[in-house]
Amino acid sequence: MSSPEAEAPVNPLPPAVVILFLAIVAIEAWFSLAEQGLIGDAFAVGWRIEALRDYGFSVQVFDWMRETGRWPPEHLMRFFTYSFIHGSLTHAAFAGVILLAMGKMVAESFGQMRMLAIFLVSGAGGALAYAMLAPDGTLLFGAFPNVYGLIGGFTYILWTNLRDLGQNQSRAFVLIGFLMGIQLVFALLFGGDNSWIGDVAGFVTGFALSFVLAPGGWAAILRRLRQQD
């Protein structure tokens, strides 16, 4: 048995979560320092706007690709790059905090590569839903669809645990209900846009992916399919 003195004061974070978090922090620090005039030239204050234009997810660009049938890599990558560009330090901070909490739990349950898959695919799924359901939407940016995908993975963990305990599985959705309620209140008080579509779609994508990516999940799906035959 290890002594209490030898134990770390906090549980270590999975490296994949740390890498994602540092990527968000580094990019936001770059823009924030530029806006304060601490780095760059006289045009540095516009770096964030330029990055949003070049790497944010644009519904108009997506519509152009769909209409022309052309899918250039520099535009396809927007499905993933938009997640690492935020509108402000506060925006990035909230996303980073949720990433640390949810990413740790999902990575420890599913494994780091599966957590990373949920993070990336949920972001892409959120962007696709945003483009389809908000045709007049503005730029989509920030990691909230991705971290909502991780919340979907965490909800799946709670959902299966409650099932195994024979308890009400609807309790697993309390967290997402609470978060969406907060978003609704803020939208009513301060105004909002359609970015919540990306968040909800990210959650749904992450929850659905968990049925396949959870340990033993794919095998369980195959068993159910065979039982129905």
Z-matrix of the N, CA and C atoms (Angstrom, degrees):
N
C 1 1.461
C 2 1.523 1 109.45
N 3 1.334 2 115.83 1 137.98
C 4 1.461 3 120.27 2 179.24
C 5 1.514 4 109.92 3 -84.42
N 6 1.317 5 115.55 4 146.13
C 7 1.452 6 120.07 5 179.62
C 8 1.512 7 109.88 6 -77.99
N 9 1.353 8 118.42 7 152.55
C 10 1.463 9 121.02 8 178.36
C 11 1.514 10 112.04 9 -56.93
N 12 1.349 11 116.92 10 -31.86
C 13 1.460 12 119.77 11 -177.85
C 14 1.519 13 111.54 12 -66.58
N 15 1.353 14 116.91 13 -27.04
C 16 1.457 15 120.34 14 -176.19
C 17 1.514 16 112.51 15 -85.10
N 18 1.347 17 118.00 16 -11.47
C 19 1.440 18 121.07 17 -177.68
C 20 1.521 19 110.62 18 -82.53
N 21 1.339 20 115.60 19 146.63
C 22 1.459 21 120.32 20 178.53
C 23 1.524 22 109.70 21 -69.04
N 24 1.336 23 117.96 22 144.76
C 25 1.467 24 120.68 23 179.99
C 26 1.525 25 112.40 24 -64.23
N 27 1.334 26 118.16 25 -27.15
C 28 1.461 27 122.11 26 175.76
C 29 1.525 28 108.63 27 -133.82
N 30 1.320 29 115.11 28 151.82
C 31 1.457 30 118.67 29 178.87
C 32 1.525 31 109.79 30 -68.44
N 33 1.327 32 118.31 31 133.19
C 34 1.467 33 120.04 32 -178.74
C 35 1.521 34 111.45 33 -65.08
N 36 1.315 35 115.34 34 145.03
C 37 1.456 36 120.90 35 178.98
C 38 1.522 37 110.05 36 -84.32
N 39 1.314 38 118.67 37 143.39
C 40 1.472 39 120.92 38 174.99
C 41 1.524 40 109.80 39 -59.91
N 42 1.326 41 118.28 40 139.07
C 43 1.469 42 121.34 41 -178.04
C 44 1.522 43 113.84 42 -54.37
N 45 1.334 44 118.09 43 -37.96
C 46 1.467 45 119.94 44 -179.43
C 47 1.518 46 111.14 45 -61.76
N 48 1.317 47 117.14 46 -38.08
C 49 1.467 48 121.00 47 178.13
C 50 1.525 49 110.00 48 -66.94
N 51 1.311 50 116.08 49 -42.23
C 52 1.462 51 120.68 50 179.88
C 53 1.529 52 110.60 51 -62.29
N 54 1.333 53 116.89 52 -42.18
C 55 1.461 54 120.61 53 -178.99
C 56 1.527 55 110.73 54 -63.11
N 57 1.331 56 117.01 55 -45.12
C 58 1.465 57 120.30 56 177.72
C 59 1.524 58 110.97 57 -60.89
N 60 1.320 59 115.73 58 -44.59
C 61 1.463 60 120.55 59 -179.31
C 62 1.519 61 111.37 60 -62.87
N 63 1.324 62 116.75 61 -44.86
C 64 1.462 63 120.35 62 -179.70
C 65 1.525 64 111.59 63 -65.15
N 66 1.337 65 116.98 64 -34.28
C 67 1.465 66 119.74 65 177.21
C 68 1.519 67 110.66 66 -62.77
N 69 1.327 68 116.29 67 -43.60
C 70 1.466 69 120.40 68 178.52
C 71 1.521 70 110.49 69 -65.45
N 72 1.335 71 116.55 70 -44.74
C 73 1.462 72 121.16 71 -178.55
C 74 1.523 73 111.53 72 -64.17
N 75 1.324 74 116.81 73 -44.24
C 76 1.463 75 120.49 74 -177.06
C 77 1.528 76 111.37 75 -63.51
N 78 1.319 77 116.38 76 -44.42
C 79 1.468 78 119.79 77 -179.38
C 80 1.524 79 110.46 78 -65.94
N 81 1.324 80 116.44 79 -43.52
C 82 1.463 81 119.05 80 179.49
C 83 1.520 82 111.21 81 -65.99
N 84 1.326 83 117.91 82 -38.70
C 85 1.466 84 120.95 83 178.27
C 86 1.532 85 110.30 84 -62.21
N 87 1.312 86 116.50 85 -39.18
C 88 1.468 87 121.35 86 178.97
C 89 1.526 88 110.65 87 -60.02
N 90 1.335 89 116.09 88 -47.89
C 91 1.463 90 119.72 89 -179.51
C 92 1.528 91 111.53 90 -68.53
N 93 1.327 92 117.09 91 -41.92
C 94 1.464 93 120.71 92 -177.97
C 95 1.521 94 111.60 93 -64.64
N 96 1.332 95 117.14 94 -42.48
C 97 1.456 96 120.38 95 178.29
C 98 1.531 97 111.01 96 -65.38
N 99 1.326 98 116.23 97 -37.23
C 100 1.462 99 119.92 98 178.39
C 101 1.521 100 110.67 99 -65.46
N 102 1.329 101 116.90 100 -40.30
C 103 1.462 102 120.44 101 -179.22
C 104 1.520 103 111.84 102 -69.31
N 105 1.326 104 116.59 103 -24.82
C 106 1.465 105 120.78 104 175.71
C 107 1.521 106 112.33 105 -85.74
N 108 1.327 107 117.11 106 -2.15
C 109 1.455 108 121.11 107 179.93
C 110 1.504 109 114.28 108 76.75
N 111 1.338 110 117.47 109 17.22
C 112 1.467 111 121.47 110 -177.11
C 113 1.522 112 112.20 111 -87.41
N 114 1.312 113 117.27 112 -20.38
C 115 1.460 114 120.71 113 175.66
C 116 1.529 115 108.21 114 -138.70
N 117 1.317 116 116.17 115 160.59
C 118 1.444 117 120.83 116 175.50
C 119 1.520 118 113.51 117 82.06
N 120 1.329 119 114.04 118 -175.45
C 121 1.456 120 120.36 119 -178.18
C 122 1.526 121 109.91 120 -100.95
N 123 1.316 122 116.17 121 -161.68
C 124 1.457 123 120.47 122 -177.07
C 125 1.529 124 112.21 123 -66.94
N 126 1.321 125 117.03 124 -19.64
C 127 1.459 126 120.75 125 -178.79
C 128 1.529 127 112.33 126 -94.68
N 129 1.336 128 117.41 127 0.78
C 130 1.460 129 120.55 128 -175.93
C 131 1.526 130 112.47 129 -63.71
N 132 1.332 131 116.48 130 -26.11
C 133 1.456 132 119.59 131 -179.20
C 134 1.528 133 111.38 132 -61.98
N 135 1.316 134 117.61 133 -20.34
C 136 1.462 135 121.26 134 -179.90
C 137 1.511 136 114.23 135 -96.18
N 138 1.338 137 118.21 136 6.33
C 139 1.461 138 120.46 137 -177.72
C 140 1.528 139 111.97 138 -61.16
N 141 1.337 140 117.18 139 -39.78
C 142 1.465 141 119.49 140 -178.78
C 143 1.535 142 110.15 141 -63.33
N 144 1.329 143 115.51 142 -44.02
C 145 1.466 144 119.66 143 -179.45
C 146 1.527 145 110.61 144 -63.26
N 147 1.332 146 116.56 145 -41.23
C 148 1.461 147 120.17 146 178.58
C 149 1.529 148 110.93 147 -63.94
N 150 1.321 149 116.67 148 -40.07
C 151 1.461 150 120.29 149 -180.00
C 152 1.527 151 110.83 150 -66.99
N 153 1.328 152 116.86 151 -40.55
C 154 1.464 153 120.21 152 177.37
C 155 1.522 154 110.58 153 -62.08
N 156 1.327 155 116.28 154 -39.68
C 157 1.462 156 120.68 155 179.84
C 158 1.532 157 111.26 156 -66.53
N 159 1.326 158 116.82 157 -39.59
C 160 1.462 159 121.11 158 -173.56
C 161 1.527 160 113.82 159 -89.18
N 162 1.345 161 116.97 160 -27.45
C 163 1.462 162 119.77 161 -173.07
C 164 1.527 163 113.71 162 -125.84
N 165 1.332 164 118.71 163 -9.90
C 166 1.449 165 120.23 164 175.28
C 167 1.522 166 110.65 165 -69.79
N 168 1.336 167 116.20 166 161.11
C 169 1.463 168 119.56 167 179.69
C 170 1.516 169 109.12 168 -86.61
N 171 1.321 170 115.84 169 118.21
C 172 1.460 171 122.87 170 -176.76
C 173 1.521 172 110.24 171 -107.41
N 174 1.324 173 115.75 172 123.26
C 175 1.460 174 120.26 173 176.47
C 176 1.522 175 110.26 174 -63.30
N 177 1.331 176 116.70 175 -38.21
C 178 1.458 177 120.45 176 179.97
C 179 1.531 178 111.73 177 -63.69
N 180 1.323 179 116.60 178 -41.42
C 181 1.466 180 120.00 179 177.29
C 182 1.524 181 110.31 180 -65.42
N 183 1.324 182 117.22 181 -40.77
C 184 1.465 183 120.51 182 177.95
C 185 1.522 184 110.64 183 -62.14
N 186 1.344 185 117.17 184 -43.39
C 187 1.461 186 120.35 185 178.81
C 188 1.534 187 110.87 186 -62.41
N 189 1.328 188 116.37 187 -38.60
C 190 1.462 189 120.03 188 177.75
C 191 1.518 190 110.93 189 -62.93
N 192 1.326 191 117.44 190 -43.03
C 193 1.467 192 120.55 191 178.76
C 194 1.520 193 111.11 192 -63.25
N 195 1.320 194 115.82 193 -42.52
C 196 1.464 195 119.45 194 -178.44
C 197 1.531 196 111.29 195 -67.11
N 198 1.323 197 117.07 196 -39.89
C 199 1.462 198 121.02 197 -177.99
C 200 1.523 199 112.32 198 -71.72
N 201 1.322 200 116.94 199 -37.45
C 202 1.463 201 120.29 200 -176.84
C 203 1.521 202 112.84 201 -90.58
N 204 1.338 203 117.09 202 -15.85
C 205 1.455 204 120.05 203 -176.43
C 206 1.512 205 113.28 204 73.32
N 207 1.311 206 116.53 205 14.56
C 208 1.466 207 121.83 206 178.18
C 209 1.523 208 108.51 207 -105.24
N 210 1.335 209 115.72 208 131.72
C 211 1.461 210 121.09 209 -175.77
C 212 1.533 211 109.93 210 -129.26
N 213 1.324 212 117.58 211 68.70
C 214 1.469 213 120.27 212 -177.85
C 215 1.529 214 111.52 213 -64.55
N 216 1.328 215 117.31 214 142.75
C 217 1.471 216 121.21 215 -178.29
C 218 1.523 217 113.59 216 -56.08
N 219 1.346 218 117.29 217 -35.71
C 220 1.462 219 119.07 218 -177.31
C 221 1.529 220 112.23 219 -66.37
N 222 1.329 221 117.34 220 -18.10
C 223 1.464 222 120.31 221 175.48
C 224 1.527 223 111.62 222 -99.88
N 225 1.329 224 117.40 223 -34.68
C 226 1.465 225 120.02 224 176.34
C 227 1.525 226 111.45 225 -61.25
N 228 1.335 227 115.98 226 -34.14
C 229 1.464 228 118.71 227 -178.02
C 230 1.529 229 111.81 228 -66.70
N 231 1.335 230 117.17 229 -15.04
C 232 1.461 231 119.99 230 178.06
C 233 1.528 232 111.66 231 -61.84
N 234 1.345 233 117.30 232 -26.78
C 235 1.463 234 120.49 233 177.34
C 236 1.529 235 111.28 234 -58.55
N 237 1.335 236 116.69 235 -23.14
C 238 1.462 237 121.22 236 -176.41
C 239 1.530 238 112.70 237 -115.26
N 240 1.324 239 117.21 238 -34.79
C 241 1.465 240 118.86 239 -175.50
C 242 1.522 241 113.01 240 -72.47
N 243 1.337 242 116.99 241 -26.85
C 244 1.467 243 118.61 242 -177.24
C 245 1.523 244 112.59 243 -60.82
N 246 1.333 245 115.77 244 -25.85
C 247 1.468 246 120.30 245 -175.44
C 248 1.522 247 113.52 246 -68.30
N 249 1.329 248 117.41 247 -19.27
C 250 1.456 249 120.45 248 -175.15
C 251 1.530 250 113.00 249 -102.41
N 252 1.330 251 116.97 250 5.95
C 253 1.465 252 121.08 251 178.64
C 254 1.521 253 107.98 252 -117.90
N 255 1.315 254 116.76 253 124.03
C 256 1.454 255 121.67 254 -176.74
C 257 1.518 256 110.97 255 -116.26
N 258 1.329 257 114.54 256 163.01
C 259 1.451 258 119.18 257 -176.92
C 260 1.504 259 114.31 258 -81.30
N 261 1.328 260 117.14 259 -19.49
C 262 1.460 261 121.13 260 -178.05
C 263 1.517 262 109.20 261 -164.19
N 264 1.329 263 115.35 262 170.79
C 265 1.461 264 120.50 263 176.93
C 266 1.522 265 110.78 264 -62.13
N 267 1.334 266 117.25 265 -40.64
C 268 1.466 267 120.83 266 179.86
C 269 1.518 268 110.87 267 -63.67
N 270 1.310 269 115.87 268 -43.02
C 271 1.466 270 121.62 269 178.37
C 272 1.530 271 110.67 270 -57.53
N 273 1.316 272 116.47 271 -47.61
C 274 1.464 273 121.38 272 179.57
C 275 1.522 274 111.83 273 -66.93
N 276 1.334 275 116.98 274 -37.40
C 277 1.459 276 121.04 275 -177.76
C 278 1.526 277 111.27 276 -64.18
N 279 1.332 278 116.96 277 -45.33
C 280 1.464 279 119.86 278 179.59
C 281 1.523 280 111.06 279 -63.16
N 282 1.332 281 116.63 280 -42.79
C 283 1.462 282 119.93 281 178.50
C 284 1.520 283 110.80 282 -63.48
N 285 1.336 284 116.72 283 -40.63
C 286 1.453 285 121.03 284 -179.46
C 287 1.521 286 112.93 285 -64.77
N 288 1.317 287 116.85 286 -39.32
C 289 1.465 288 120.73 287 179.84
C 290 1.530 289 110.79 288 -64.73
N 291 1.344 290 116.35 289 -45.42
C 292 1.464 291 119.51 290 178.59
C 293 1.522 292 110.77 291 -64.61
N 294 1.331 293 116.40 292 -38.14
C 295 1.469 294 120.59 293 177.98
C 296 1.521 295 110.85 294 -59.19
N 297 1.318 296 117.38 295 -46.60
C 298 1.463 297 120.43 296 -178.89
C 299 1.523 298 111.62 297 -61.48
N 300 1.333 299 116.16 298 -43.93
C 301 1.462 300 119.82 299 -176.43
C 302 1.525 301 111.57 300 -71.79
N 303 1.320 302 116.56 301 -54.06
C 304 1.462 303 120.42 302 -176.05
C 305 1.532 304 111.66 303 -73.20
N 306 1.346 305 116.72 304 -39.08
C 307 1.457 306 119.76 305 179.97
C 308 1.511 307 111.93 306 -60.76
N 309 1.323 308 117.01 307 -39.82
C 310 1.468 309 120.74 308 179.77
C 311 1.527 310 110.75 309 -62.40
N 312 1.335 311 116.03 310 -46.24
C 313 1.463 312 119.43 311 -176.86
C 314 1.522 313 111.77 312 -67.14
N 315 1.346 314 116.21 313 -42.31
C 316 1.463 315 119.36 314 -178.92
C 317 1.526 316 110.37 315 -69.48
N 318 1.330 317 117.69 316 -41.70
C 319 1.461 318 120.80 317 -179.72
C 320 1.520 319 111.36 318 -63.50
N 321 1.311 320 117.10 319 -38.91
C 322 1.462 321 119.80 320 -179.74
C 323 1.525 322 112.13 321 -70.84
N 324 1.315 323 117.62 322 -26.29
C 325 1.463 324 121.04 323 -179.82
C 326 1.526 325 112.59 324 -90.94
N 327 1.343 326 116.01 325 -39.57
C 328 1.461 327 120.25 326 -174.02
C 329 1.522 328 113.39 327 -101.81
N 330 1.338 329 116.53 328 -24.74
C 331 1.455 330 121.16 329 -170.71
C 332 1.520 331 109.72 330 106.34
N 333 1.318 332 116.28 331 154.21
C 334 1.457 333 120.52 332 -172.16
C 335 1.530 334 113.08 333 -68.49
N 336 1.327 335 118.06 334 -41.63
C 337 1.457 336 120.03 335 -178.86
C 338 1.528 337 111.23 336 -66.53
N 339 1.318 338 117.19 337 -36.59
C 340 1.460 339 120.03 338 178.09
C 341 1.519 340 110.52 339 -70.93
N 342 1.317 341 117.33 340 -36.27
C 343 1.456 342 120.15 341 174.25
C 344 1.517 343 110.56 342 -61.52
N 345 1.338 344 115.92 343 -43.14
C 346 1.459 345 120.47 344 179.20
C 347 1.530 346 110.56 345 -63.50
N 348 1.323 347 117.03 346 -39.22
C 349 1.466 348 120.45 347 177.97
C 350 1.523 349 111.05 348 -62.68
N 351 1.330 350 117.00 349 -42.95
C 352 1.461 351 120.21 350 178.14
C 353 1.522 352 110.37 351 -62.72
N 354 1.322 353 117.44 352 -42.48
C 355 1.463 354 121.65 353 -179.77
C 356 1.530 355 110.48 354 -59.93
N 357 1.318 356 117.32 355 -50.01
C 358 1.461 357 121.18 356 -174.94
C 359 1.524 358 112.21 357 -72.78
N 360 1.323 359 117.44 358 -46.20
C 361 1.461 360 120.33 359 -177.17
C 362 1.525 361 110.83 360 -68.67
N 363 1.330 362 117.75 361 -35.16
C 364 1.458 363 120.25 362 177.32
C 365 1.522 364 110.85 363 -64.23
N 366 1.334 365 116.40 364 -38.32
C 367 1.456 366 119.43 365 176.85
C 368 1.513 367 111.33 366 -63.62
N 369 1.338 368 116.63 367 -43.93
C 370 1.458 369 120.49 368 178.78
C 371 1.525 370 111.02 369 -66.04
N 372 1.330 371 116.60 370 -40.23
C 373 1.459 372 120.14 371 178.15
C 374 1.514 373 111.92 372 -64.92
N 375 1.340 374 116.68 373 -38.62
C 376 1.454 375 120.02 374 177.17
C 377 1.514 376 111.63 375 -64.13
N 378 1.321 377 116.85 376 -41.02
C 379 1.462 378 120.88 377 179.22
C 380 1.528 379 110.99 378 -65.46
N 381 1.333 380 117.22 379 -42.10
C 382 1.458 381 120.53 380 -179.68
C 383 1.528 382 110.86 381 -63.21
N 384 1.327 383 116.54 382 -44.84
C 385 1.465 384 119.94 383 178.77
C 386 1.522 385 111.03 384 -63.48
N 387 1.317 386 116.28 385 -39.25
C 388 1.468 387 121.13 386 178.40
C 389 1.521 388 110.30 387 -61.09
N 390 1.328 389 116.89 388 -43.19
C 391 1.463 390 120.78 389 -179.58
C 392 1.525 391 111.23 390 -66.08
N 393 1.331 392 117.26 391 -37.22
C 394 1.451 393 120.71 392 -176.18
C 395 1.525 394 112.48 393 -79.52
N 396 1.339 395 116.92 394 -34.41
C 397 1.463 396 120.52 395 -173.35
C 398 1.517 397 113.96 396 -101.26
N 399 1.321 398 116.93 397 -13.20
C 400 1.469 399 120.96 398 178.76
C 401 1.519 400 108.69 399 -129.13
N 402 1.345 401 117.51 400 69.07
C 403 1.469 402 120.33 401 -174.80
C 404 1.521 403 114.17 402 -61.69
N 405 1.321 404 116.93 403 -21.84
C 406 1.459 405 120.52 404 178.26
C 407 1.525 406 111.90 405 -101.90
N 408 1.323 407 116.47 406 15.27
C 409 1.448 408 120.75 407 -175.74
C 410 1.514 409 113.02 408 -69.54
N 411 1.322 410 114.68 409 155.08
C 412 1.457 411 120.51 410 175.99
C 413 1.524 412 109.21 411 -83.81
N 414 1.322 413 117.05 412 -170.09
C 415 1.459 414 120.89 413 178.93
C 416 1.527 415 111.17 414 -59.73
N 417 1.315 416 115.31 415 139.66
C 418 1.458 417 121.16 416 172.67
C 419 1.516 418 107.76 417 -101.65
N 420 1.320 419 116.91 418 130.33
C 421 1.459 420 120.42 419 -179.87
C 422 1.518 421 109.33 420 -152.60
N 423 1.335 422 115.34 421 158.02
C 424 1.453 423 121.28 422 179.85
C 425 1.517 424 112.50 423 99.62
N 426 1.319 425 116.16 424 159.60
C 427 1.468 426 122.14 425 -172.21
C 428 1.520 427 114.43 426 -89.74
N 429 1.334 428 118.29 427 10.66
C 430 1.458 429 118.15 428 -176.00
C 431 1.528 430 113.81 429 -63.85
N 432 1.347 431 121.38 430 -41.73
C 433 1.468 432 118.00 431 174.44
C 434 1.530 433 112.40 432 -58.20
N 435 1.326 434 116.77 433 -35.41
C 436 1.465 435 121.10 434 179.70
C 437 1.521 436 111.49 435 -68.31
N 438 1.329 437 116.85 436 -47.65
C 439 1.459 438 118.85 437 -177.70
C 440 1.523 439 110.84 438 -72.43
N 441 1.327 440 117.30 439 -27.46
C 442 1.463 441 118.93 440 172.25
C 443 1.528 442 109.54 441 -66.86
N 444 1.329 443 117.16 442 -31.00
C 445 1.457 444 120.13 443 173.06
C 446 1.522 445 111.47 444 -63.32
N 447 1.329 446 116.28 445 -40.13
C 448 1.467 447 120.07 446 175.84
C 449 1.526 448 111.08 447 -65.98
N 450 1.331 449 116.17 448 -35.59
C 451 1.463 450 119.09 449 174.41
C 452 1.523 451 109.54 450 -62.85
N 453 1.353 452 115.99 451 -36.30
C 454 1.460 453 119.26 452 174.59
C 455 1.518 454 112.05 453 -61.15
N 456 1.342 455 116.80 454 -41.31
C 457 1.459 456 120.32 455 176.09
C 458 1.513 457 112.15 456 -64.22
N 459 1.333 458 116.77 457 -41.62
C 460 1.462 459 121.02 458 178.17
C 461 1.529 460 110.55 459 -65.32
N 462 1.334 461 116.57 460 -37.89
C 463 1.463 462 120.54 461 177.72
C 464 1.516 463 110.60 462 -63.23
N 465 1.344 464 116.38 463 -38.45
C 466 1.461 465 119.88 464 177.16
C 467 1.533 466 110.79 465 -61.82
N 468 1.331 467 116.12 466 -40.99
C 469 1.467 468 119.91 467 178.73
C 470 1.523 469 110.55 468 -60.54
N 471 1.345 470 116.14 469 -47.59
C 472 1.462 471 120.20 470 178.06
C 473 1.521 472 111.19 471 -62.50
N 474 1.325 473 116.04 472 -41.60
C 475 1.463 474 122.39 473 -177.04
C 476 1.521 475 111.10 474 -60.79
N 477 1.349 476 116.46 475 -44.48
C 478 1.463 477 119.81 476 179.55
C 479 1.527 478 111.25 477 -71.47
N 480 1.330 479 117.22 478 -36.67
C 481 1.468 480 119.51 479 178.34
C 482 1.527 481 111.19 480 -64.10
N 483 1.335 482 116.50 481 -41.95
C 484 1.463 483 120.24 482 178.75
C 485 1.524 484 110.52 483 -66.23
N 486 1.347 485 116.85 484 -36.34
C 487 1.465 486 120.40 485 176.83
C 488 1.521 487 110.48 486 -62.69
N 489 1.331 488 116.67 487 -44.44
C 490 1.464 489 120.53 488 -178.83
C 491 1.525 490 111.46 489 -65.63
N 492 1.340 491 116.44 490 -29.56
C 493 1.462 492 120.73 491 179.68
C 494 1.525 493 112.19 492 -87.00
N 495 1.346 494 116.25 493 -4.30
C 496 1.452 495 120.01 494 -179.85
C 497 1.512 496 113.53 495 73.15
N 498 1.338 497 116.67 496 25.33
C 499 1.455 498 121.15 497 -178.54
C 500 1.529 499 110.98 498 -104.82
N 501 1.321 500 115.20 499 172.20
C 502 1.455 501 121.66 500 -177.68
C 503 1.526 502 110.70 501 -65.28
N 504 1.344 503 116.53 502 113.47
C 505 1.459 504 120.27 503 -175.24
C 506 1.525 505 113.20 504 -73.05
N 507 1.321 506 117.88 505 -17.29
C 508 1.466 507 119.81 506 179.24
C 509 1.525 508 112.03 507 -64.55
N 510 1.311 509 117.05 508 -18.95
C 511 1.464 510 120.67 509 178.20
C 512 1.520 511 111.44 510 -64.22
N 513 1.323 512 117.40 511 -21.84
C 514 1.465 513 120.75 512 179.93
C 515 1.518 514 111.96 513 -65.77
N 516 1.332 515 117.50 514 -19.60
C 517 1.462 516 121.33 515 -175.68
C 518 1.519 517 112.74 516 -97.33
N 519 1.328 518 116.73 517 10.94
C 520 1.466 519 120.11 518 179.52
C 521 1.522 520 111.04 519 -63.83
N 522 1.335 521 117.86 520 -42.54
C 523 1.464 522 121.43 521 -176.79
C 524 1.516 523 111.13 522 -62.24
N 525 1.326 524 118.30 523 -49.51
C 526 1.459 525 120.22 524 -178.33
C 527 1.522 526 110.08 525 -65.75
N 528 1.326 527 117.60 526 -36.35
C 529 1.458 528 120.10 527 176.54
C 530 1.521 529 111.84 528 -63.34
N 531 1.322 530 116.07 529 -40.81
C 532 1.470 531 120.90 530 178.61
C 533 1.521 532 110.68 531 -63.90
N 534 1.339 533 117.46 532 -45.70
C 535 1.459 534 121.25 533 -178.23
C 536 1.525 535 111.70 534 -65.28
N 537 1.325 536 116.98 535 -42.03
C 538 1.455 537 119.55 536 178.90
C 539 1.521 538 110.55 537 -67.98
N 540 1.317 539 116.92 538 -32.26
C 541 1.458 540 119.79 539 175.79
C 542 1.526 541 111.86 540 -64.30
N 543 1.331 542 115.92 541 -40.90
C 544 1.462 543 119.92 542 177.07
C 545 1.522 544 110.28 543 -62.69
N 546 1.333 545 116.46 544 -42.80
C 547 1.467 546 120.02 545 178.68
C 548 1.530 547 111.17 546 -61.12
N 549 1.310 548 116.78 547 -39.17
C 550 1.460 549 120.48 548 179.22
C 551 1.519 550 111.19 549 -64.47
N 552 1.327 551 116.02 550 -43.22
C 553 1.467 552 119.78 551 179.35
C 554 1.526 553 110.90 552 -61.95
N 555 1.331 554 116.38 553 -46.21
C 556 1.461 555 120.06 554 179.46
C 557 1.524 556 111.17 555 -62.65
N 558 1.338 557 116.87 556 -38.38
C 559 1.459 558 119.97 557 179.74
C 560 1.525 559 110.75 558 -65.71
N 561 1.334 560 116.68 559 -38.51
C 562 1.464 561 120.25 560 179.19
C 563 1.523 562 111.61 561 -69.56
N 564 1.340 563 116.86 562 -36.27
C 565 1.464 564 120.86 563 -176.41
C 566 1.520 565 112.37 564 -81.46
N 567 1.324 566 116.93 565 -41.42
C 568 1.465 567 120.73 566 -171.02
C 569 1.531 568 113.39 567 -117.94
N 570 1.321 569 116.73 568 -0.82
C 571 1.461 570 119.02 569 -176.20
C 572 1.522 571 110.03 570 85.69
N 573 1.306 572 115.90 571 157.39
C 574 1.465 573 119.40 572 -178.81
C 575 1.513 574 110.82 573 -158.07
N 576 1.310 575 114.47 574 -179.43
C 577 1.459 576 120.18 575 178.88
C 578 1.527 577 108.59 576 -126.46
N 579 1.309 578 115.69 577 -164.28
C 580 1.459 579 120.00 578 -177.43
C 581 1.521 580 113.63 579 -91.44
N 582 1.332 581 117.86 580 13.24
C 583 1.465 582 119.53 581 -177.76
C 584 1.525 583 112.30 582 -64.14
N 585 1.352 584 116.83 583 -19.27
C 586 1.467 585 119.76 584 178.41
C 587 1.526 586 111.00 585 -61.63
N 588 1.335 587 116.97 586 -24.21
C 589 1.467 588 119.98 587 177.70
C 590 1.524 589 109.97 588 -61.43
N 591 1.339 590 115.98 589 -43.61
C 592 1.457 591 119.94 590 177.87
C 593 1.517 592 112.21 591 -63.55
N 594 1.343 593 116.28 592 -37.19
C 595 1.465 594 120.17 593 179.67
C 596 1.529 595 111.01 594 -64.99
N 597 1.337 596 116.05 595 -48.60
C 598 1.461 597 120.14 596 -179.32
C 599 1.530 598 110.70 597 -63.24
N 600 1.345 599 116.22 598 -42.98
C 601 1.458 600 119.92 599 178.95
C 602 1.525 601 111.00 600 -64.28
N 603 1.331 602 117.04 601 -36.77
C 604 1.462 603 120.20 602 176.40
C 605 1.514 604 110.98 603 -62.29
N 606 1.332 605 116.85 604 -42.80
C 607 1.463 606 120.92 605 178.21
C 608 1.521 607 110.97 606 -61.62
N 609 1.332 608 116.35 607 -48.28
C 610 1.464 609 120.45 608 -179.22
C 611 1.526 610 110.57 609 -60.96
N 612 1.337 611 116.42 610 -42.20
C 613 1.465 612 120.34 611 178.99
C 614 1.518 613 111.13 612 -61.83
N 615 1.334 614 117.04 613 -46.86
C 616 1.455 615 120.73 614 -179.93
C 617 1.514 616 112.61 615 -63.08
N 618 1.330 617 116.47 616 -40.52
C 619 1.473 618 120.20 617 179.28
C 620 1.522 619 110.40 618 -66.01
N 621 1.345 620 116.62 619 -44.28
C 622 1.465 621 120.32 620 -179.53
C 623 1.526 622 111.55 621 -65.91
N 624 1.332 623 117.04 622 -41.68
C 625 1.458 624 120.51 623 179.05
C 626 1.525 625 111.88 624 -61.15
N 627 1.313 626 116.31 625 -30.97
C 628 1.464 627 120.59 626 -176.38
C 629 1.522 628 111.80 627 -62.96
N 630 1.333 629 117.33 628 -28.85
C 631 1.463 630 119.70 629 178.41
C 632 1.523 631 111.15 630 -63.40
N 633 1.347 632 115.84 631 -27.97
C 634 1.462 633 120.98 632 -179.53
C 635 1.528 634 111.57 633 -95.28
N 636 1.344 635 116.51 634 -39.99
C 637 1.456 636 120.89 635 -171.80
C 638 1.524 637 113.93 636 -87.33
N 639 1.324 638 118.06 637 -19.25
C 640 1.462 639 119.65 638 178.25
C 641 1.526 640 109.57 639 -62.34
N 642 1.328 641 118.29 640 145.87
C 643 1.466 642 120.32 641 178.40
C 644 1.526 643 111.42 642 -53.25
N 645 1.328 644 115.19 643 122.91
C 646 1.458 645 120.10 644 -178.44
C 647 1.507 646 114.59 645 80.25
N 648 1.337 647 116.64 646 0.04
C 649 1.460 648 119.96 647 -175.39
C 650 1.513 649 113.13 648 -65.85
N 651 1.331 650 117.46 649 -46.56
C 652 1.456 651 120.92 650 -179.06
C 653 1.518 652 111.27 651 -65.39
N 654 1.314 653 116.74 652 -38.69
C 655 1.463 654 120.15 653 177.97
C 656 1.524 655 110.90 654 -63.71
N 657 1.329 656 116.50 655 -38.05
C 658 1.466 657 120.21 656 178.61
C 659 1.523 658 110.92 657 -65.82
N 660 1.344 659 116.74 658 -38.85
C 661 1.467 660 120.27 659 178.21
C 662 1.524 661 110.29 660 -63.53
N 663 1.330 662 116.74 661 -43.78
C 664 1.462 663 120.22 662 179.19
C 665 1.529 664 111.38 663 -62.63
N 666 1.327 665 116.83 664 -38.66
C 667 1.469 666 119.84 665 178.12
C 668 1.517 667 110.92 666 -62.31
N 669 1.332 668 116.42 667 -42.96
C 670 1.463 669 119.89 668 179.68
C 671 1.529 670 111.06 669 -64.44
N 672 1.326 671 116.44 670 -40.15
C 673 1.464 672 120.43 671 179.52
C 674 1.534 673 110.79 672 -63.89
N 675 1.349 674 116.46 673 -40.92
C 676 1.463 675 120.07 674 -179.90
C 677 1.527 676 110.52 675 -67.17
N 678 1.342 677 116.32 676 -35.72
C 679 1.467 678 119.64 677 179.47
C 680 1.519 679 112.50 678 -67.40
N 681 1.351 680 115.95 679 -27.39
C 682 1.454 681 119.56 680 -179.80
C 683 1.523 682 112.48 681 -81.28
N 684 1.348 683 116.77 682 -19.48
C 685 1.473 684 120.57 683 -179.66
C 686 1.535 685 110.93 684 -73.33
